[in-house]
Amino acid sequence: MSVPTGKVIVGMSGGVDSSVSALRLLEQGYQVEGLFMKNWDEDDGTEYCTAKDDLADAQAVCDRLGIKLHTANFAAEYWDNVFEHFLAEYKAGRTPNPDILCNREIKFKVFLDYAEMLGAEMIATGHYVRQQVRDGRPRLLKGLDHNKDQSYFLHAVPEAAIARTLFPVGEIEKPEVRAIAERHGLATARKKDSTGICFIGERRFSDFLRQYLPAQPGTIQTPDGDVIGEHMGLMYYTLGQRQGLGIGGLARYPEEPWYVAGKDLERNVLIAVQGKHHPLLYSDSLATEAMDWIAGEPPATEGRFTAKTRYRQSDVPCTIRTCDDGGVEVLFDDPQRAVTPGQSLVLYDNDICLGGGVIRSTWNAQERAA
Ligand SMILES: Nc1ncnc2c1ncn2[C@@H]1O[C@H](COP(=O)(O)OP(=O)(O)OP(=O)(O)O)[C@@H](O)[C@H]1O
C-alpha cells in the first residue's frame, strides 16, 4: 500500500471526533496539522462561550500528537454568509438550520481556501459521514454509525469540496472513537458531545434571538379563529411544539395539550390545535427551494427515494418530482408530523446522500383535496 504524503489540515474543534480524526490520519501516514476556527466573536468569557476551553483542548490534543495547531477567525464570513441569512429566515416566519449553511459556506469553503493557503490540498473533519468514489465521482455516504450519521448537515456541500475532504471517523462507531481516544491518552476522550448551534453554542434561545430581532407579541388562535392565548413573537415557536404556549384551563375546551400548527405572518397569529396527532400537524407533501445536489444535478432517474425532514428522524419513503425552478416536490408514502418550513429536506438513495433543499411549503391531504 502506498504511503500518503499529502498535507492535511484537520478542523480541530476541541472535541473527541476531530481529535481521533487527526490521530487516525497520522497513523495512516499523512502530514497532519490542525486548524481551530473561531467564528463567533461576541460573549467572550460569558457562560455561553466555550471557545476558550475548546481551543485549550484542541491545543492539548495537538501537543500530545505532536502536530501544529493553527487558529483562524472567520467571524466576518460567518456573520455575512450564515448569520444574516439565519435572521432573515426567522423574520420570514421560518425555522432555519444554520449548521447546514455553516458547512457549505464556512467549513467546506472558507476553511478549504485557508487550508490551501497553508499548503494543503486536503482537509479533514470529524463528521460521521463516509466518502466513496462511484462511477468515477465522489459520493457522500451516511456514517457507518447510523446513530451519529451527520450527512443531513452536509447535504449542501458540493462534490468538489467532498472530494477534497477526509472523514476519518465516518467508518467507525462512536464508542470505538472514544475508546481510541482513551487508549491514546487524548484529553478529549470523555468530553461531552457539543450541542447547540455550531460556533454560537447552547444558550437561552429566545434571549439570544431577541438581541437581533424585535419581538412582536400577538394572539394564539384555533384554526377557527377563536382567540385562546397570547404569543411572545412568532419567531419563538416551532411547528409541532407543545411547551411554552401557556394555554390551559379554558372551560370551553377539553383538558388536552395544545400544539403549534401554523403561523399566520400577515396577521401575526400563532395557530394552535389540541392533541399530538391532530391532522393539521401532519403533511403528506412539500415543495423545496432550489435544491443543492451534491453531484450538481438531480439523479438521472427520478422517482422513489427516502427522505429526512429533520436531523433526528428515520428515513421515510417518498416519491419526488423535480420542478423548473430547481426545487423538488415530494410526496410521502405516509403523512409526516411537524414538517417545518425553513428546515431542510434531505434525500437519500439507500446510504448515498443525494442533496437537499430548504422546505418552502407543505400540504396535508385536506389541503390537497381543496
Ligand atoms: N471550532 C472549530 N474549529 C475547527 N473545526 C471545527 C470547529 N468546530 C467544528 N469543527 C469541525 O467540524 C466537525 C463537526 O463539528 P460538530 O460541531 O458537529 O462536532 P462534533 O461532531 O461534536 O465533533 P467533535 O467531537 O470533533 O467536536 C468537527 O469534528 C471538526 O472537524
The ligand as a Tripos MOL2 file, in Angstrom:
@<TRIPOS>MOLECULE
LIG
   31    33     1     0     0
SMALL
NO_CHARGES

@<TRIPOS>ATOM
      1 N1        -14.1940   25.4860   16.0200 N.pl3     1 LIG1
      2 C1        -13.8460   24.5810   15.1090 C.ar      1 LIG1
      3 N2        -12.6390   24.6470   14.5160 N.ar      1 LIG1
      4 C2        -12.2500   23.7410   13.5960 C.ar      1 LIG1
      5 N3        -13.0310   22.7220   13.1930 N.ar      1 LIG1
      6 C3        -14.2530   22.6000   13.7460 C.ar      1 LIG1
      7 C4        -14.7310   23.5190   14.7230 C.ar      1 LIG1
      8 N4        -15.9860   23.1430   15.0730 N.ar      1 LIG1
      9 C5        -16.2600   22.0460   14.3580 C.ar      1 LIG1
     10 N5        -15.2250   21.7070   13.5480 N.ar      1 LIG1
     11 C6        -15.1120   20.5410   12.6420 C.3       1 LIG1
     12 O1        -16.4010   20.0840   12.2750 O.3       1 LIG1
     13 C7        -16.6140   18.7490   12.7550 C.3       1 LIG1
     14 C8        -18.0520   18.5470   13.1830 C.3       1 LIG1
     15 O2        -18.3890   19.5180   14.1000 O.3       1 LIG1
     16 P1        -19.5240   19.3170   15.1880 P.3       1 LIG1
     17 O3        -19.7370   20.6210   15.8420 O.co2     1 LIG1
     18 O4        -20.6340   18.5860   14.5580 O.co2     1 LIG1
     19 O5        -18.7370   18.4760   16.2510 O.3       1 LIG1
     20 P2        -18.7740   17.0200   16.7560 P.3       1 LIG1
     21 O6        -19.4620   16.0710   15.8420 O.co2     1 LIG1
     22 O7        -19.1600   17.0880   18.1710 O.co2     1 LIG1
     23 O8        -17.2090   16.7290   16.5950 O.3       1 LIG1
     24 P3        -16.0830   16.9720   17.6650 P.3       1 LIG1
     25 O9        -16.2200   15.8330   18.6490 O.co2     1 LIG1
     26 O10       -14.8070   16.9040   16.8760 O.co2     1 LIG1
     27 O11       -16.3350   18.3270   18.2650 O.co2     1 LIG1
     28 C9        -15.6180   18.5870   13.8920 C.3       1 LIG1
     29 O12       -15.3070   17.2360   14.1170 O.3       1 LIG1
     30 C10       -14.4380   19.3960   13.3880 C.3       1 LIG1
     31 O13       -13.6590   18.6620   12.4700 O.3       1 LIG1
@<TRIPOS>BOND
     1     1     2 1
     2     2     3 ar
     3     2     7 ar
     4     3     4 ar
     5     4     5 ar
     6     5     6 ar
     7     6     7 ar
     8     6    10 ar
     9     7     8 ar
    10     8     9 ar
    11     9    10 ar
    12    10    11 1
    13    11    12 1
    14    11    30 1
    15    12    13 1
    16    13    14 1
    17    13    28 1
    18    14    15 1
    19    15    16 1
    20    16    17 2
    21    16    18 1
    22    16    19 1
    23    19    20 1
    24    20    21 2
    25    20    22 1
    26    20    23 1
    27    23    24 1
    28    24    25 2
    29    24    26 1
    30    24    27 1
    31    28    29 1
    32    28    30 1
    33    30    31 1
@<TRIPOS>SUBSTRUCTURE
     1 LIG1         1 GROUP 0 **** ****
